[in-house]
Amino acid sequence: MAFYSYILRCADGSYYTGHTDDLEARFAAHQSGAIKGYTSERIPVELMWSQEFGTRAEAMASEIQIKGWSRKKKEALIAGNWHKLKEAAISHTSPSLSDALRLRSGRTEGEAALENGLMEISTSPLPPVIVLVRPQLGENIGKAARAMLNFGLTEMRLVTPRDGWPNPDAGPAAAGADFILDEAQVYETLADAVADCAHVYATTVRKRGVTKPVVTPEEAAREIHGAQGRCAYVFGPERSGLETEDVAVARKILTVPINPEFGSLNLAQAVILCAYEWSKQADLAQPTITELGEPAPQAELEGMIEQLNTLLEKVGYFFPPDRAPATKLTLRNLLTKPGWNHLEVRTLRGVLSHLNRPRER
């Protein structure tokens, strides 16, 4: 099965980067507005660039990398202009990243490379693998898959699940992350499951008598983003966690500061803690930020406060009279605390004006 990362140009001239396992269907969905979000508000869109990968993890890693690029770098990639892309990489990225940009031909000279093919996007380091050792309930496996996809992880490996695999209870709990379950690989031993991984983190609250370096999820995430080779987070069975023999396979122990009187996390919670820390450096899509507007000038606030005081005096609010100065000061402090913008001040003054109108009988 093939996977793709791709770049679309939207109607407003901006670029959108994504990944998929069906490029034609995905593009059609973007074009029709069926995929709600960024592109649905900027159609029509145009497919500018795509590249095929052997695994979803590689396609997603490519997507994440390109999303962090400047517009100039994306346009150089779209145009197949190796020289401009290399210049942008040198000026905007670390040497390790620019060195990782190479062509399928293996050549490093721009002109020769352009004659032989498209650029191969570096996918190292790849996102970490999630390994579930002897998981017991299908629902928990599905919830773990959902937690993974929330934060951009897609490769799950299972070690002798108690109820076999596939498990019909996993799909509903995955809530849309079904493809992770469909592609999950099953292994007989933990050693087999992490055989291709150079960095293995055993998640456990108890040290199990094994002497290994201990890190937090945040520390592990930093190490993974700078690591060479595959990395894996390993999680134990729901009831008892990893055994000593499992922890012995790992390179490091990963644990979290937790209430010593109740150190029990369910499987999906443990997965989401690690996945979230990894995602913080992965440049995933962020919620749209709405500009709040510039703060209103002090003169506008003074006008609003004066209008309110006048209205309150008219209805006899300041009583007894000797308390009026203190009450007005309290109101002033209240109204000057928020970061009122121009529109908000005008709106509130409109409300006050309406309240001050004579009532019709």
N, C-alpha and C positions, 0 to 999 in steps of 0.2 A: 504494500500500500504506500502511495506517495503522499507527501505533505509539502505544503508551500508556504513561504512567506511572501508578502506582496505589498506594493505601495499603490495607493489610489490618489488621484488628484481630484479634489472636490470642486464644486461649482464656484466657491469663493477663492479658489487658488491655493488653498491649504492642502497639506498632504496627510493621508491617513495610512498607517501601517498595521497589518494584521497577519494572521496565519490561519490555515485551513487545510482540510484533507480533500476538499472538492473545490478547486479554484473557480470553475465555471459556474457552479451553483452559488457559491459565495458571492461572486461578483454580481450575479443576477439579483441576489437578495439585497445587496447594497444598493443597486441601481433602482430597485422597486421601492426602497424605503422600508423593507420588511425588518431590517436590523435596526432597531430603535437606538438612538444615541447620536453620535457625532455625524455620521454620514447621512442619516435620514433627514437631517436638517440642512444638508448641503448638496442635494442631488440636482442635476445628474453628476455622476462620478466617472472617471476614466482610469482604466488599468494602465499604469505606467511602467511597472516592473514586477517581476515575480521570479522566484527560484525554487527548485524542487529539492527536497531533503528526504532522507530515508526514514526518519523518525519524527514524531510530533515534538519531542523535546528539542531537537535540532532546529526545527522550524520556529518554535517559540523563542529559543535563544536568539535566533536571527532577528525576529520581530523586536525583542527587547533591546537588542543592540542598536538597531536602526532607529528606533523611537528616541534614543538618546542623542542622535546626530542632529547637527544643524541643518537648516534648509539647504545650504550650499552643498553639504556632503551628500544629502539625499539626491539632489539634482545631478551631481557628478556621477552617482551610482546609476541613476536612470539613463543618463547620456552615455554610460560606459566610458567615461573619461577618466582613465586611470591617473593621469598626472594631476588633475584637479582634486580627485579624491584623496590622493596621497598627500597633497599639499594641505588639504583640510584636516586630514588625520594628524599630520605633524603639528599643525598649529592649534588644534582643538582637543587632542587626545593624548594619552600617555604613550611613550615609545612602545610599550608592550602591545597596545592595541593597534597602533599603526603598523607595527611589524607583523601582526597577525593577519592583516589584510593582504591576501595573495590571490593569484589566479589559478583556475583549474589546471592550467598547463604547468604550474609549478614555477614559472619564470617570475622574476622580480622586476624586469625592465618593462616600463609602461607600454611602449609601442609594440613590442613583441607580444606582450600579453593580450593587448586588445585585438590582435589579429587572430588569436586562438580561442577566445571564449570570454564568457562573463566572469565577473569577479566572484570569488568564493568568500562568503562572509564568515569571519571567524565565529565559531560557536563554543569557544573554550574560555572560561569554564562553563559547562552545561549546567542547567538547574539540577539540584540534588535529587536523588532517588529516595522515595519513601518505602521502607521495608517493614512489613507487618509480620511479626514472628508468631506463629500459632494463634492467629486471631480466632475468637470463639463465635461471635455473632455476625451474621451477614449484614444486619442493620448497622453495626459499628464500622464495618468495612466500607459500606456506602457513605456513611457520614464522614469517614476519613477522606474519601475521594472528594466529597463536596468541599471539605476544608482545604484540601490541596488546591483545587481549581480556583477557589476564592483568591488565592495568593500566587497563582501562576505556576504551580507544580503539576506535572501531568504523568509522571512515570511511577507506577506502583508495582511493588514486587511482594508476593505472598510466600511465606514459608509454612508449608503443611497446615493450611486452615482446618480447623477442627471439623467443620461440616462439609468439607470438600469445596470444590470450585468448578464452575460458577455456582453462586448461591442466589436463589430467587429473591431473597429478602434484601439484597444489597442495592438493587436498582432503584426502588422507590426512595430509599434513604439518601441516595446520591443526588436527588433533586436536580437532574440535568447534567451531572458529571459522569454520565453513563459510559462515555468513551474511555475514561480512565479504567473503569472496571473491565470493559471489553478487551483492553490491551494489557491488562495486568498479567504478569508472568508468575508462574507457580514453581517453587523450588523445594527440594527435599530437605536441604540444610541451609542454615544462615551463611555458612562459608561459601556455598554455591551462589547464593543470592547476591553476595557482595564481591564475588571473585574479580570483577572488573573495576572495583572501586579502590582508590588509593587513600581515601579519607573516610573513615567509618565512625559515626558517633552513636554510642549506645545511650538511649534515653532511660534514665532510672533515677529514682529518689534515693535508693539504697545503693551503697558502693559495692555490696556483695563480696567484700574481702579482696577485691581485685585492685592492685595498685596501678592506676593509670591517671594521666592528666584529666582534670575536671574543668569543664567550661560551662558557661551559661548559653542559652539560645542566641543571645546577641553576639557573644564572642565567637560561637561556632559559625554564625552567618558571615561575620567578617572574614573568618578564615576561608570559608567556602568560596566567597567571591574572589579571593586572591589565590585560590588553589590551582594547581596543575593536576589534571586527572579527575575522574569521576568521584563524587562524594555521595554519601548515603546517611540518612537518619534512620535508626533502627528502633522500633517500638515493640514492646512485649505483649503477651496476652492480657486481656482486660482484667482477669481476676488476680494474677500474681506478678505481672511484669516480667522482665527479662530474667532468666536464670544466670547463675555465675558463668556457666559455659558459654552463654550468648555474649555476655559482656566481655569475656576473654577474647572474642573474635574482633572486637572493635579496637580502634586506635585510641579513642578518647571517650570519656564519660560525659554526657550532657545532662545537666540537672538544673532545676529552677529553685530560687528561694521560695519556700512554701511553708504554710502553717505546719509546724512539727507535730501538732496534735491531730491533723487531718491532711495527710500528704497524698490524697487520692485524686488523680485526674482521670477522666474517661479518655478513651483512645482518641476521639476526634478533637478533644480539647488539647491534648498533648501535641497532636499533629499541627493544629492551627497555631499554637505558640511558636513552634519552630518555623512553620511556613511564613508566618507574619514577619518574623525577624529577618528571614531571608529576603522577603519581598521589599523591605524598606530600602534596599540598595539595588533593586531590580528595575527601577524606572517603569513600574506599571502605571496604567492610566489612573489619573487622579480625578476626583469630582470637580465639576466646573465651578470656578470661583466667581461669585457675583460681586462686582464692584459696589461698595457701599456709598460711594460719592464722597466728595470733599466735605469736611466739617463746615457747618454754617458759621459765618462771621459772628463775632460777639455782638455786634449791633443787632442782628436778627434775633439772637437769644434774648437780649435786653427788651426788645419790642414784644416778644412773646410773654416774657415774665410780667412786664408792665400791663399788658392786656389782661392776663389772668388775674393779677392783683386788683385791677379796676373792676372786673366782673365779680370777684369774690367780695369786694367792699360793697358793691351794689346790692348783693343778696344778704349782707350782714354776716358773712362768714367769720370775720376777724372779731371775735368776742371771747373774753372781755377785751376792751381796747388796749389795755396795758400789755397784753400778750401779743398784740399785732406784730411788732418788730421781730420777735422771736419766731413767730409762725411764718412770716414772710421770708426770713432767713432760711428756715427749713425747706420751704418751697424752692427757694433759689438753689440751694444745694442739690435738691432732688432733680431740678430741671437742667442743671449744668453738668451732672454726672455722665449721662449718655453722650455718645458722639453724634449729636444731632446733625443731619445734613440739611441743605437748603430746602429740599422737597418736604422733609419731615416737619420742619418748622412751619412752612407754609400750610401744610395739611392741618396741623394742630391749631394754628391761628384761625383757619377756616372753621374748625369745629367750635372754637370759642366764640367766633363771630355769630355763628348760627345759634348757639345757646343764648346769646345776648339779644336776639331778636324778640320783639313782643309776640306773645302767643296769640294766635287767632282764636276767637271764641265762636 
